[in-house]
Amino acid sequence: MPGKVAKIGSFSDWVGLFNEWRKEVGVNKDDVESFHFDTLYGAVETGDIQFGSYKGRKKWENLRQIPTQQMRDALMNMIIYQGDTEFASVEQQRNLFASAPTDWDRRALTRVMIEEMRHGWQMCALLIDFFGYSGKVEAQKMLERRAFENKRLLGTFNVDVDNWLDFFTYTDFVDRDGKFQLQMLKYSSFAPLGRSTSYMLREEAFHMGTGNDGLRRIVEAGVIPQWLMQKYLNKWISSSYDLFGTDHSSSAHWAYVWGIKGRYDEPQNEQAADLDDLNDYNRQLYRQEVAGLVERLNTFLQPGGKKFYTPHIQFNRNIGRWAGKKFHCETGEPLDDRAYQQHCEECLPTARDKEVLLDIIRNEKKWIKEKEGARDPLSTIAEPRKSAINI
């Protein structure tokens, strides 16, 4: 499929490409194949734009109502990036089925993948239904990029998630960034985008809960060493910091002015937005939430040992003011080149660490605590959809 000339004329044409993509990527398992994908729109809390220069006006229902082409282009770009991450995460996790520690975890993975596919579906529906020929081209390109070919738009989403500690850490912290991004789009001045996020946020909650609970079960089992788990926390949390974008971003500035994308705490925050610092403001809110989750993990450790910590916001950054600079993972202390190289080997997973982890997973049957008293993840997947608007 990669390299095809865009030729879709309708959403039904795109659905055919979507089904081809599922087969080619290898995620068209029985439960996935039988699932009925829908485009779902929920309600918006208010029909008025809530922030920016157009505050108080009616939200826009179609592109003709959006005042300028520049604003339409910015909106389309945000939808493209959001959709690209959804399909990428499926590709990243596609090889985990065979190594699932329990049947519950395998079915939870299936649900996560189904819902990430639906999120990508939702974003492509917006592109095709509202953005004309350009939207159709971008919706097709969404299915032609591959995470495992390093072609997804954001670097975090080109990294394989190839073991279950990776998966639980990724869904707890990278999917949490997804929650932040969707929440910032929930109050968008473009009403169809805001309506799209309602079900996406509800579905995202299951992904984060799966990751957070999985990490707890690993800690309680006490088989995987704390130092090894810390390396995976450092890997995915520091990578998630970059997902909020560059500091002093003109794109974030104008997206806020136009009401397209707000702050994470927009409805409750009565302070005037610092338009020069929006990305880092949301990044700091993310780190605060993550730090609370890491502290909660510490409550499941045996007393007297070393505690988990949240990596410093300056560590291992590839975007923004700290990109390429060298800081201590825990303290943020500046390091020279030699010290930093050694420090990264101590703080981030190495090839040898991965061998140790996989050896534990293969040979220690109780490396993760059993999931107790939980319903089948797939038995509840359709429940939120009963009141959805299907198109």
N, C-alpha and C positions, 0 to 999 in steps of 0.2 A: 504493500500500500504506500509506503513512503515514496515521494517523488511524483505522485499522480498530479495531474492538472486539476485544479478545483472545478467541479462540475455539478455540485449539488444545486438543485433548483428549489427544494423545499425541505422542511424539517424531516419528512419521511425519507428523503434521500440520505440525509445525514444519519438517520437511525440505522440504515443499512451499513454505512461505514463504521458506525459504533459497534455493531454486531461483529463485523469483520475484525475490528481492533481487539475485541474481547477474545476471540479465537486465536488471533495471532500472538497476543501477549500471554495467553495460556491461563486466563482466569475464568474461562467459561465453564466452571464446574456445574454440577447438577443444580445446586441451590441457586446459583447465579443465573443459569440459563432459564430456569423456570420463573424467575422474579420478573414482575411487570413494572417496568420503569415508567414514571410519570413526571411531568413538569408540574411542580406544586407551588402555588402562591398562597401565602397567608395574608392576614390583615396588617396594615400599617397603623401605628398608634394614633397618628394624626395625618390629615391630608395636607398640612401646611409645612413648608420648608422651615427647619428649626434652627438653622445657623447659617452664617455667611451673609453675603451681600443681598441675597434674595430671600432672606428670612421673612416669614409672614405671608409670602405668596404661595399659591397652590403648587403642589409638587407636579412635576412634569410626567405625563402619561405616555408620551411618544417623543421621538426625536424632533419633530417639527416644532414642538413647544420649547425646546432648548435653545437659548438665544444665539449661540455662536457655534461655528464648526469646531473651534478649538476646544470648547467644552465637550462637544460630542466625541471628539477624538480621545480626550482624556478619560471620559467615561468608558469608552470601548476598551481602552488599554487596561483599565482596572479589571474589567470583566475577563479579558483575555488572561491576565496574570492569575486571577483567582481560579479560573477553570483549568489552567495548565497545571497548577499545583495538585488539583484533585486527581486528574488522570495520572500524574507522575507518581503519587503515593501508591496507587494500585500497582504500577509497574515496579516500584521499589520493593514491595512486599510480596510479589507474585510467587516466590519460591518457598514460602514458609509453611504451606499446608502440610507437607509430608512430615515436618518435624514438630508439629504442635504437641505440647506436653500433655494435653488432655483433650477429650472430645469437645468439652465446653470451649476451650481456647480456639480450637479449629473452627467451631461455629461462630465464635465471636469475631475471628478474623474474616470469615465469610461475610458477616454483617457489616463490618467496617469497610470491606472492599465494595460491597453493594452500595453502601451509602456514599462512599467517595465517588464511585462511578455516577451515581445520581446527581451529586453536586456538580460534576463536570458536565453532565447532561443538562442541568438547569442553566449553567452559564452559556452553553452553546445554544440553548433554546432562545435565550435573550439575544445573542448575537444574530441568529438567523431571523427571528421574528421582528427585530427592531432596527437592525443596522444594514439592511439591504445587501448588496453584492459583497461589500467589504466584510460584513459580518459572516456571510456564508464561507468566504475564503478562510477567514480566521478560525471558524468552527471546524473546517476540514483540517487545517494545519494542526489544530489541537490534537487530532488523532494520528498525525504523521510524525510528530516528535516522539522520542523515546528517552526515558530516564537512563536506561542501561546503555545508551549510545551517547550519553552526556549532552543531550540536545534540549532538555527542559530549560525553561527560561531562568530559573533561579538555582544556584549551585547546590543548595541543600537538597533539592529534589532530584539530583542526579546521583546521589549516594545510595548504594544498595543497603537495604534493611534485611540482612541475611541471617539473623539469629533472633531468638525470642527475647533476649535482654534488649537488643536493638529495638525490637518491635514495641515492647512495653515503654521504653524510654521515649521513643519517637512519638507514640500516640499520646503519652502524657504531656509532652512538652512542645513538639512541633505542631501537633493538632491543637494545642492550646494557643499557639500563635494564630492558627486558623480561626479559632473562636474570636480572638481579638480583631482580626481583619474583618470577619463577618459582622461583628458588633459595630465596628466603625462604619460599615456600609448599610447597616440596618436602617439608619435614619437618612438615607440618601435622598437628595432632591429628585432623583429619578425613581418614581414610585415602583415600577416593576422590579427594580433591583432590591429595594427595601422589602417588598413582599416576598422575594425569593429567599431572603436570608432567614425567615422565620423557621421554616422546616430544616434548613441547613444547620442552624444553631442547635435545634433540638436533637438532630442526628449527631452532631459533633460532640454533644455531651456524653453519648455512649462511648465514643472513641477515647475521649480523655479519661472517662471512668475505667475503661478496660485497661488502659496503660497504668493509671495510678494504682488500681487494685492489683495488677500484675506485679508491680514493683513491691508493693506491700507483701504479697505472697512469697516473693523471692527473699525478702529480708527476714520474714518470719521463719522460712525454711532454714536459713542460716548456713547454706552450703556454698553458695557463690560468695567469695570474699568481699568484704566491704570496700576494699581498695579498688577492686576490679569494677564493681558497680559504680564507684565514684568516677572512674574514667569515662564510662558511658554517659553519666550525667553531664560531665564536662563537655563531651563531644556534642551532644544534641542541644543542650541549653545554650552553649556559646554560639552554635550555628543558628539557633532560633533568634538570638539577638539581632543578627544581620537581616533577618526577614522583615524587620520594621523599616528598612531602607536607610538612605543616607541622612546624615545630619544636615540641617540648613537646606532642606529639600524644597526647590521651587514647585515641584509637582504636588507635594503635600500641601504647600501654601495655597496654590490655586484651587486644588480640589476642595479645600475647606472654604475658601472664598465663594466658590460656586455651589457649595452645599452638597457636593457629590460624596464626600467622605469626611466624617467627623472625628472627634476624639473618642477614645474608648469609653470614657465616662461622661460623654456629651450631655445627656439629659439632666444629670445631677450636678454638673460642674457649671456654676454660675459665673466663674471668672472668665474674663476675656482671653481668648486663645492667643498664645505666642506663636504667630504664624511662621516664625523662623525656626521653631524648635518642636514642631508637631511630632515628627517621627520619634525623636528621642524621648519626648514626654510619654508617648504610648509605650515605648520600650522600657522605660523606668517602671511604669505601672505593671507591665508584664513581669519584670524581674521581682517586684514585690510579691506578686501572686505566687510565682515559682518558689521564692524563698520560703513562703509559708508551707508549701507542699513538701519541700525538702526537710524542713523542721519536723513536719508530721511524720515523715519516714523515720526520723531519728527516734521517735517514741516506740518503734518496733524493734530497735536494736537491743542487744544485751547490754546491761549497764556496765560502765567502766571502760568501754572501748572508745575508739575514735569515732567521731560523728561525721555524718555527711555534711557537706557545705555546698552553697550555691556559687558557681564560678563567677568571678568578678566580671563586670560588664565590659571591661577593657581587654579581656583575655581572648585570644584566638579570633580576632575580628578581621573580616575581609571587606567590610563596607563601613563607610563613615570615618570620623576623625581618628579612630584607633586602628584603621585598616593597616595591616602589615607591621604594626608596632609590637613591641615585646614586653609583656607584663606577666607577673606572677598570677597563676590561676586563682588562688585563694585570696591574696592580699592586694593585688593590683600593683605591687611594687615593680618599677622598671627593671629590666634585666638586659644584660649585654647579649650579643649574638650567641656566644658559646653556652652561656648559662641557660638561655632560653631554649636552645635546641635540646639540651639535656632535660630541662623542665618539662617540655612537651612530651618527651618519652615517658616521663613520670606521671603525667596528668592526662594524656590522651591514649586511647587504645592502640597498641602496636600489633604487628602480625603475631608476635609471640603471645600477647595477651589473648588474642582471638583463639589461638590454638588451645590455651588453657581453658578458656570459656567453653569451647566446643567439646573439649574432652570431658568437662564436668557435665555438660548437658547430655552427652552420649552415655556416660557411665554411671551417673548418680540419678537414680530414679526419683528421688525425693528432693531434687534441686529447687522445686517450687511447691509451695503448699497447695493442696487440693482446693478447688473452688467449692465452697459449701453452701447449700441452700439457695442456689441461684436458679432462676428460670432459664430455659433454653433461649439463648440470644435471638434465634431466628423466629421464635414463637411470638415475639413482641414487635418485630420490625415493622409491621404494617399498621400498628395501632394508631400512631399519630396521624395517619392519612385519611381517616374517616371523614374529616370535615374539609379536606383539601379541595382546591379548585383544580381540576385536571383539564389540561388543554392538549 
